[in-house]
Amino acid sequence: MISTTEIKIMHICKDKKERYTTEKIYRSTTPSKWSQKFKLGDLNINGNAYDWSGLLGAYFDETYVVFDSDYPIYTRYLDYLQKFPILIGILERNFTKSVADRWKLICSLPQKAVADSIRPMDVEYLAKTAIYKYLYLLDDTYTWHLSYEYYMLHLSYNYQTEHIMDLECFFVTHELFDTVLGAIYAEKHIHNETENEVKQMTTYLKTSLKNHLKQIQWMDEQTRKDVNERINKMKILFKVPEIMRDDKKLNYAYRTLRTSYNYLNNLFSAIQYIRGVYNRLLSGVTETSEENWSSRDVMVYDSHVALYLQLDEVFIPPGMLQLPIFHHNLPAAFNFGGLGSLIGTAIGILVGEYG
């Protein structure tokens, strides 16, 4: 009888380079698998000229990237971007009305704060509200509620309800303070004993898979060699960025973020901070581990294993390292049945199910 592992291995392509010829994706510019590749010049059609090069050049002025008309872009919304100049023109013609509507929106968001006699026009209030409300989840088993996926799912069902204020707070927190939340979580859950146990578990899983590979009688030697090589090169990422474990680096990262009781000052400060983050990512000056976690596909405190099929990588967020999935004081059999089975499934998928 052929086992599940053998069935997955049967789907391996012998030539790995052939699989990646048409889709080689790098971490710093990882597009969605649904995105299509275009040129920056493709955004201007039918005379709808817009200075995309100037706009991107001004935003990413801390990099050495040249945004000419041949600069490659990845998007699922080409039609919308091509119509963007028209939308800008409409806004310019109705500038007074749009500004008034925007201020109505700004003033409507902090109604709860006004009711609680808190200064409303303050991003710091929004951020602290979300942090204090959700921080207790960092020690709970329901860390998925801190994930971006949960936010979007909840937003789709409750956007028009009274919970919109909480969701807006939550979104602001994710945009501005995800590194801080990750640092708090890493401090509470990551220590040498846990790290060693997870490393031993992943090593054992890869070794077991390679031993099973030797016992498969029907496989030819070249395919066996290719599969073994893929297992050896597979990356199982567990390390969190140094920025989340070093107070000095964390403080330096947020040095440009200033908060006050002036809403617009807070807004400009937040935009400037996020702009600096994107400039660092595009320039390639981030630490490898920091760049790995700078993605909404997986947060440090998520409680699910993440896969990057194109790069043969498995991410094990620290959010997995808690009850009921894992605890370093539990017997090894319990931890292996929980965390080990999830990691093993992820490794099996990378080995061959999508090969």
C-alpha positions, 0 to 999 in steps of 0.5 A: 500500500502506498502511504500518503507521504509517498503520494505527495512525493510522486508529484515532485518535479524532477527539474526544480529550475523548470518549476521556477522559470516563470515565477521567481518571487523575492521577499522584498517585492513578493506579489500576490499569486493572483497579481499580474506583471505590468510596466509602470508606463502601462498605467497611463492610457487614452491620454490619462497622463499621470506622473507615476514616476514622479510620485513614486520617486518622491515617496521612495526618496530614501532609495536609489530606485529609478521609477521609469516607464519600464519599471515592473509592477505587480497588480490585480487592479490594472483597470482601476489604476488606469482610471486613477487620473480621472478620479483625481480630476474629479476630486480636484473639481470637487475639492471643497466638498471632499474636504468637508466630507473627510472632516465629517468622517474624521469627527464621526470616528471618535464618538465613543471617545467623546462619550468617555470624556477622552480627547477624541482627535488623537491617533494615540488614543486610537492606538492605545484603545486597541492595544489595551483591549487586545493585549490580554490576548497575547497570553490567551489561546486565541491569538488568531484574533490578533491576525490581519485575516481575522480583522478583514473577516470581522470587518466584512461582517460587521462594517456597518455596526457599532463595532466599527470604532474598535475595528478602526482602532485595531487596524491603526494598531496593526499598521503602526505598532505591529513590531511593538506587539510582536516584541511583547509577544516574543518577550513573553513566549520565546526562551532557550528551552522553547527554541531548542525543543522546536528545533529538535522537533523540526530536525526530527521531522525532516530526518524521519521524512528522509528515512522514509524516502529511502524505504520507497521501492518504486522511486528511481534514484534521480527522483529520490536524489531530487526529493532529498535535496529539496528536503535539505534546502527547505527552510523552517523559519522560527527566529524572530527579528532582532528588532523585536528583542532589542529595546534600543533597536525598537526605540530607534525604529519608532524614533520618527513617530510622534503623537500629540492632541492634534489629529492632523499632526498625528496623521502626518507623523503616522504617514511619515513613519510608514513611509520610512518603513517602506523605504527601508524594505525597498532599499533592502536594508532590513534584517533578513528575519525582520523582512520575513515577518513584515508580511500580512501573510503571517504575523509573529503572534499568529497561531497558524503555520505559514507556507511560501511555496515558491521559496520552499519556506515554512514559518512557525510563528511564536503564536503557535507556542502556546496551549493547547498546541504547545507548551514546554512543560507538556510531555513530548508526545502532547507537543508532537501531536499538536505543534509537530503534526501541524509542522509535519503537514506543512513540510509534507505540502512543501515536499510534493503536493504542489510540486 
